[in-house]
Amino acid sequence: MQSSNHRLRDMEQHHPLLSGGTDVEADSLAAGVMVGGPHSGHAVGNRTVWFIQDSCGMVCATMTWFLVLYAEFVVNFVMLLPSKNFWYSLLNGAAFNSFAILALASHLRTMLTDPGAVPKGNATKEYMESLQLKPGEVIYKCPKCCSIKPERAHHCSICKRCIRKMDHHCPWVNNCVGEKNQRFFVLFTMYVALISAHALGLSGMHFFTCIKVQWNECSDFSPGVSVLLLIFLCLEAVLFLTFTAVMFGTQIHSICNDETEIERLKNEKPTWERRTRWDGMKTVFGGPPSLLWCNPFTGLRLRRLLLSRGRRSGSEFSV
């Protein structure tokens, strides 16, 4: 497709003609195009709740919740509640449960937030003419989802969409990690690493305490059951701590270097002006450093979402 104003090329690589700042998605929403997952997007008013109906991702996300809730069960009912030290149980229980809630909230925000998907099928003659490109300028179309690829966008074979600043697709959150949800993914890895380290510490203290006294006095469960539950918790905590600590470090490194994991693996030469470390952190987490950086509920407009759902008679799914 060619015209006097522009040339269109089908390429898998991205080029800097359309930057991430070009709000193509907002234009599409204003025109009535619902942006959601490739298989399912729950429409609420003129917005869409992003959700990927991938069987592997949904199983992994369910396993993540199960393992976190299992850790909650063991920490609360095997170690803390039977303890005779009230303040030990209260302080550790408050800290562990708070971090666990923040971890699960961060997981939900990562999974249900649009990572920065480029609208499907926007590579039309009418839309390209509306861009008012200069003669000779080249724009690039993704042949898989028929969309114009902004700078630093990559196509995800699982999401079936081009994602702005796509870092990677993570089955544990059943979503891509991209421009709009990287912050929540970083918080998820941080809080899971914290509860894993906390669970390991509590397990060590519990073993040490129970060795000094009778096992029946330090747990409501039988000694055999308590030991099995604690051993499984320790194995889970070690694996989760190792994985999430590494992921947290790589994500912070990518943000500070203004380079996604895909760009690093492909050894792509930057065609964009790289941000400084603090500018990158402020862009991802929003604003200057504050406690809001650690809050996965920031920007969540639950009241508006519930009101919008109440005005609708039923559910609607975009294709």
N, C-alpha and C positions, 0 to 999 in steps of 0.2 A: 504494500500500500504506500503510495507516494503522492505528494502534492507539491505545489510550489513553495509551501511554507515549511515543510519538514520532511524528514525521511524516517521511516520506522524499520527497525531491525529486530529480528527474533534472535535473542541471545540469552544465555544463562548467566552471563556476567552482568554486573551493575556498573553504571557509569554516572558521573556527577551532574547530569543535566537536571534531574529532578532530585532535590534534596529532601531529607527527612522533614524539613520544616514546611514543605508544601503540603497543605492539609487536604489531600485528596479524599481522605476518609470522611472528613467533615462535610465536604461538598457532596459526597455520595449520600450521606445521611440526610442532608438538607433536601436532596432530590427524591428522597423516599426509598433509597436503597438500604436495606438492613444488612449490617455487617455482623456476621457471626461465624461459628465454626463451619467446616466444610460439610459436616453431616447434620449438625443441629445448632440452631441459635434461638434461644427463647426470647421472643420479642416482647418488650415491655414498653408500651407507648411507642415512641420513635427510637428506642434504644434496644439493644440486643444483648442478652447475657451470653457470654462466650462459653461454649462447652464443646469439647472434642469427643465424639463417640467412637473412640478407638478401644477395642476390647483389651489389648495389652495394657494400655495406659490406665483404663478404668480398674483393672485388676491390681496394678501396681499402686494406684492411688488408694484403693481400698486397703491394701496391705499396709500402707504407710499409716493410715488411721488406726488400723487394728493394733499395730506394734506400739504406737504411742499410747493408745488406751490400755494396752497390756502393761506397759511400764507404769502408767497411772495406778492401775489396780495393785501391782506388786508393791510399789512404793507406799501407797496409802494403807492397804489392808494387811500387808505382810510385815512391813517395817515400822511405819509411823504410828498408826492407831494403837497397836499393842504396846507401844513404848510407855514406860512409866514416867518418863521425863516430859512434862507437859510443854514446856517452852521449846524443847528440842523438836517435838512433833509439830507444834504450831508454826514455828519459823521455817523449818524445812518444808512442811506441807504447803505453806503459803507461797514460798519461792518456787518450788517444783511445779505446783499446779498452775501458777501464773505463767511460767515459761512454757508449760505444755499448751495452755490455751492460746498464747501468742503464736506458738509454732503451728497449731492447727488453723488458726485464723490466717496466718501467712500462707499456709498451704492452699486454703480456699481462695484467697485473693490471687495467688499465682495461677491457679487452675481455671478460675472463672473470669479472669481479666483478659481482654483482647491484647495479645502481645505486640500489636502493631501491624495487623494484617492489611495488605493493600486490597481494595475492592476488586472482586473478580469481574472480568469482562469489561473493564473500563477503557480498553484500548480500541475505542470506536473513533470513526472519522470525526464525528461531531465533537467529542470530548477533546481530541487532539487539536482541533481547530480552535477550541476555546482556550487552549494554553497560550496562544499567541506567540508561538516560537519564531525565532529569527530564521531567515532563509539559510539553509545549509546545516542547521542544527539537527542532531540525531537523538532520537529517543529510543529506548529499548523496551521491547515487549517480551514478557515471559510466555513461551509457547505452551506451557502446561496449564496455566490458569488464565491466559489471555488478558493479562493486566500489564499496565505500564510500570516498569520497575524503578522505584526511586533509588537514589544513591544508598549503597550499603544494604540493600534488601536482598534476601536469598529465598529461594523456593523450598518449602518444607514438604517432603513427600507424604508425611503423615497428616499434617493439617490441610494439605492440598491448597496451600495459599503461599503467596510471597509475604515474608515477614520483615518489617523494617528492623535493621540492626539485630538480626537473628543471631543469638549466641549459640544455642543448641536446642534440640528437642529433648525434653526430660520426661520419660515415661512415669517417673515417680510423682510428678505433678500433672501428668496427662495434658501437657501443653508445651508449646515452644516458650523459650525464654528470650524475650525481645525487648524492644524499646520501651514498652509501656508496663511490663510486669517484672522487669529485672530486679527492681527494688524489693518486691515481695519475695522473690526467690532467694535473694541474699538474706533477708530476715528469716526466712524459713530455715535455711542452712545454719544460720547463727543460733537460733533458738533450739533446734534439734541437737546441735553440738553441746549447748549448755545443759539441756536436760539429760543428755547422755553422760556427760562428765559428772553431773550431780548424782545421777543414779548409780554410777560406779562408786562414787565416794560414800553414798549411803549404804550400798551393799557391803563395802569393806568394813564400815563401822558396825553394821549389823552382825556380820560374821564374827568380828572381834568381840562384840558384846555377848553374843550367844555362846561363844567358847568358854567364857568365864562362868556363865550360869547354865542352868538347865534350858534346853531348847524349848521346852514347854512353857517356860516363864517369859520368853521373849517373842513368842508368836502364837497366834490363835490356831495356826495350822500345825499339823504333825511335822516332826523334824524332817522326814523324807520329802514330803510335799514342799515344805519351805525351801529346802536345799535345791530341789529341782527348779522351782520358780526363780530362785535367786541366780542359779547358774545360767538359765536361759536369758534372764534379764541382763546379766553381765556380758554374755556373748552378743546380744542385741546391741547393748550400749557401746561395746568396743567397735563393732562394725559401723554403727551409725556415727559414732564420734569420728572415726577415721575418714569415712566418706564425706560427711558434711563439713568437717574442718578443711579438707582438701578443696572441696567445691567452694567454700566460703573464701579461701585464700585466692583461688584462681579467678573468682568473680571480682574481688576487690582489685586484683592485679589488672584484669581486663578493663575495669572502669577507670582506674588511674592512668592506664596507657591509652585509653580511648580506642580500644581494639577488641573486637569480639573474638570468641574462640574459633569460629569459622575463618575469620580473616587471618588469624594467627596460623592455623593449620594449613591454609592455602597459601600462606606467605604473600598475601596481597599487598601491593605497594599502596600506601594511603594516597587517595586522590582528594581527601578532605583535609581541612585544617584541624589538626589534633588539639583537643583541649588540654589545659594544664590539669594536674591531678585533682586539685580542689574544685576546679570548674566541672570536671567530670563527675565527682562525687555529688556536688550540688545539683547537677542536672538530673542525675538518676534518683536521688533521694528527695529533691525538691527544696530549694531555699538554703539558707545558711545552716551550719551545724546546730542542732537542737535535739531535744528528746523526741520530737516528732519523727525524726529519722527512724527510731526504733518502734514506731507505732504502726502496725499493719492495718489499723482501722482508719487511718488518715485518708480523707477523700471519699469515704464510704457514705453514700447518701441513702441510707436504708429507709428513712421516712418517705422520701420521694419515690423510691422504688415500690414500697408497699401501697402508697396512694395511687400510683400509676396502675398497679395490678388490680386494685380495688375498683377502678373505673372501667376495667375491661371485663367482658362477660366470660371469656375463656382464654385458653392458651393458644398461641400462634407460633409457628416455627418457620424460620426462613430457610430457603434452599440455596 
